[in-house]
């Protein structure tokens, strides 16, 4: 994980501290889901082949 405890203690703008905390929580959640083998985790979604539907509306 990219976060460390002293980064949150620095004098960062509040929105940046919140964004960092959310990123850290997301990283922990991904690691937890992968460790538990829960289907549909983020790494599996990245590896999935993109499928274009036949009836896709024109751009």
Residue pairs with C-beta under 8 A, 6 or more apart in sequence:
1 24
1 27
1 28
1 31
2 23
2 24
2 27
3 20
3 23
3 24
3 27
7 20
8 17
8 20
8 21
12 20
30 41
30 42
30 43
33 41
33 42
34 41
34 43
